[in-house]
Amino acid sequence: MSRAASLGEAAQEAGVDATLSRWFGDPVPGHLKQAAQAVRALLLSVDPLGYARTYRLFAASDDAHVGRLANLAVPALFLTGECDPNSSPAMSRAACSSASNVMRNAR
């Protein structure tokens, strides 16, 4: 079952905990525990139905927008985390090479 199909009306604590492990490490380093707890509370406060609808839209949008980056009329900055498997730097580089109005090497 895909992640989009598995989302429902109840909060997904296991999904939140997996996200926190990816973002903060497992175990969470001591100096990041307070931040991780705050982010966990924030993620658990998100409306599960709204999140599920938004995630499904996001998961299905790639096919709907293939080839459209070249027509992007506004400046674009593609930014991803080095260790994020869901949005990798390689994905940003690929998007950047497809767009025409890109802020290159911005920091």
Helices and strands as residue ranges (DSSP letters): H 3-6, H 13-24, G 30-32, H 33-45, H 48-64, G 69-71, H 89-98
